[in-house]
Amino acid sequence: MENETSTQESAATLFVVDDDGAVVSAIQGVARLLGVRMDAYRSADEFLTSYDPERPGCLLMDYKLPGMSGLELLQKLRTFDDSLPVVMISGHANVKTAVRAMQAGAITLLEKPVELDELCYAIQSAMAVDRMRRQKAVEQQEAKNLVDSLTAKERQVFDFVVEGKTNKEIAKTLAVSVRAVEDRRARMMTKLGADYLSDLIEMHAKMRSRD
């Protein structure tokens, strides 16, 4: 395995799976140009053995690999990690291979020889997708943690509020006074750091986000 070491271990990594040394060297030059770390693997099995889903970045791989093919690697990867952005390259790209790659979850399929600008754009786009997905995951977890800090009664009010129910309707459903609902709602809003109903709706949406 060839490694282009980064000064920051948490920096995004361009994972490359290709058994063609010349291609790997060329991509390594692109990685340097883009200022990203690159880890290269000669086979799908080698990549899977060391891959850590917690590491940010994207995967660039050949459609045709020795042993497990690029398509098979992508299909296997998706069984335990459906978020890593994947760019595939092929020396024999056609509509059929492109469709298969996309159906398996690849962002795009590029035909060899790949133009420098096209490759740079594909890598940068994939890295951007990974950053957005990870940021969304962080926001989702933060929202969940805040809501989990509510008491059972406060959580009841939260759920009813995001459904669009008024304090009066909530009070009637829970068989409590409107004042009791107002108090629970006030405590709930404070714990969540929310000022408006729109803040609660946004938090609820983040919790339910699957992307």
C-alpha positions in Angstrom: 0.0 0.0 0.0 1.3 3.5 -0.9 0.5 6.3 1.5 0.7 10.1 1.0 1.0 11.1 4.6 -1.0 14.1 5.9 0.0 16.3 8.8 -3.6 16.0 10.1 -4.8 12.4 10.7 -8.4 13.6 10.6 -8.0 15.2 7.2 -10.1 13.7 4.3 -8.4 10.8 2.4 -8.6 9.9 -1.2 -8.8 6.1 -1.1 -7.6 4.6 -4.4 -8.1 0.9 -5.5 -6.3 0.1 -8.7 -3.6 -2.5 -9.6 -2.1 -0.4 -12.4 1.0 1.3 -10.9 1.1 4.0 -13.6 -2.5 5.0 -12.9 -1.9 5.1 -9.2 1.2 7.3 -9.7 -0.8 9.7 -11.9 -3.6 9.9 -9.3 -1.1 10.5 -6.6 0.0 13.5 -8.6 -3.6 14.7 -8.7 -3.9 14.2 -4.9 -0.9 16.4 -4.4 -2.3 19.0 -6.7 -5.5 19.0 -4.7 -3.7 18.9 -1.4 -5.4 15.8 -0.1 -4.0 12.6 1.5 -4.1 9.5 -0.6 -4.0 5.8 0.4 -3.7 3.3 -2.5 -4.6 -0.4 -2.5 -3.9 -3.0 -5.2 -7.1 -5.0 -4.6 -10.5 -4.8 -3.2 -9.6 -7.3 -0.4 -6.7 -5.1 0.7 -8.9 -2.1 0.9 -11.6 -3.8 2.8 -9.1 -5.2 5.3 -7.9 -1.8 6.4 -10.9 0.4 5.7 -12.3 2.4 8.6 -15.8 4.0 7.9 -15.0 6.7 10.5 -12.2 8.2 8.2 -13.6 11.0 6.0 -12.9 11.0 2.3 -14.0 9.3 -0.9 -13.1 6.2 -2.9 -11.7 6.2 -6.4 -11.4 2.7 -8.0 -11.2 0.8 -11.2 -14.2 -0.9 -12.4 -12.1 -4.0 -13.3 -9.8 -5.3 -10.5 -8.0 -8.6 -9.9 -10.1 -10.9 -7.8 -13.1 -9.0 -6.6 -14.2 -6.5 -9.2 -14.8 -2.8 -8.5 -18.5 -3.3 -8.9 -18.5 -6.2 -6.5 -16.4 -4.1 -4.0 -18.9 -1.3 -4.2 -21.9 -3.7 -3.7 -20.1 -5.3 -0.7 -19.2 -1.9 0.7 -22.8 -0.7 0.6 -23.8 -3.6 2.9 -22.0 -1.9 5.9 -21.3 1.6 4.7 -23.8 3.4 2.5 -22.2 6.8 2.9 -18.7 6.7 1.4 -18.8 8.6 -2.0 -17.4 6.4 -4.8 -16.0 7.4 -8.1 -15.3 4.6 -10.6 -13.0 4.6 -13.6 -12.9 2.2 -16.5 -11.0 1.6 -19.6 -14.1 0.1 -21.3 -16.9 2.4 -20.0 -20.2 2.2 -21.8 -23.9 2.8 -20.9 -24.3 -0.7 -19.4 -21.3 -0.4 -17.0 -22.3 3.2 -16.1 -25.8 2.1 -15.2 -24.5 -0.8 -13.1 -22.1 1.5 -11.3 -24.8 4.1 -10.5 -27.3 1.5 -9.4 -24.7 0.1 -7.0 -24.2 3.6 -5.5 -21.3 5.2 -7.4 -21.4 9.0 -7.9 -20.0 8.8 -11.4 -18.0 6.6 -13.7 -15.2 8.1 -15.7 -13.6 6.6 -18.9 -9.8 6.1 -19.1 -7.8 8.0 -20.1 -9.4 10.6 -17.7 -8.9 14.3 -18.4 -7.2 16.0 -15.5 -9.9 18.6 -15.0 -12.6 15.9 -15.1 -10.8 13.8 -12.5 -10.2 16.8 -10.2 -13.8 17.8 -10.4 -15.0 14.3 -9.6 -12.7 13.9 -6.6 -13.6 17.4 -5.2 -17.3 16.7 -5.7 -17.1 13.4 -3.9 -15.1 15.0 -1.1 -17.8 17.7 -0.8 -20.5 15.1 -0.6 -18.7 13.3 2.2 -18.3 16.6 4.1 -21.9 17.4 3.8 -23.0 13.9 4.9 -20.8 13.9 7.9 -21.9 17.4 9.0 -25.5 16.4 8.6 -24.8 13.3 10.8 -23.2 15.5 13.5 -26.2 17.8 13.5 -28.6 14.9 13.6 -26.8 13.4 16.6 -26.6 16.8 18.4 -30.3 17.3 17.9 -31.0 13.8 19.2 -28.9 14.3 22.3 -30.8 17.5 23.1 -34.2 16.0 22.7 -33.1 12.9 24.7 -32.3 15.3 27.6 -36.0 16.2 28.0 -38.1 14.6 30.6 -40.9 12.3 29.5 -43.5 15.1 30.0 -41.4 17.6 28.1 -40.9 15.2 25.3 -44.6 14.7 25.0 -45.1 18.4 24.6 -42.2 18.5 22.0 -43.8 15.8 20.0 -47.2 17.4 20.0 -45.8 20.9 19.2 -44.0 19.7 16.1 -47.2 18.0 15.0 -48.7 21.5 15.0 -51.0 21.2 18.0 -51.8 24.2 20.1 -51.2 24.4 23.9 -55.0 24.1 24.4 -55.1 21.0 22.2 -52.1 19.4 24.0 -53.7 20.2 27.4 -56.9 18.5 26.4 -55.1 15.4 25.1 -52.9 15.0 28.2 -55.8 16.0 30.5 -53.8 18.7 32.2 -54.2 22.5 32.5 -53.0 24.8 29.8 -50.7 26.4 32.3 -49.1 23.0 32.9 -48.5 22.7 29.2 -47.1 26.2 29.0 -44.6 25.4 31.8 -43.5 22.2 30.2 -43.2 23.9 26.9 -41.1 26.7 28.4 -38.7 24.3 30.0 -38.5 22.2 26.8 -37.7 25.3 24.7 -35.0 26.4 27.2 -33.3 22.9 27.2 -33.3 22.8 23.4 -32.0 26.3 23.1 -35.0 27.1 20.9 -36.7 30.5 20.5 -39.3 29.8 17.9 -41.5 27.0 16.7 -39.4 26.9 13.5 -36.4 25.9 15.6 -38.2 22.9 17.0 -39.4 21.9 13.5 -35.9 22.2 12.2 -34.5 20.1 15.1 -37.2 17.4 14.5 -36.3 17.3 10.8 -32.6 16.8 11.6 -33.4 13.9 13.9 -35.3 12.2 11.2 -32.8 12.9 8.4 -31.5 9.7 6.7 -29.2 11.2 4.1 
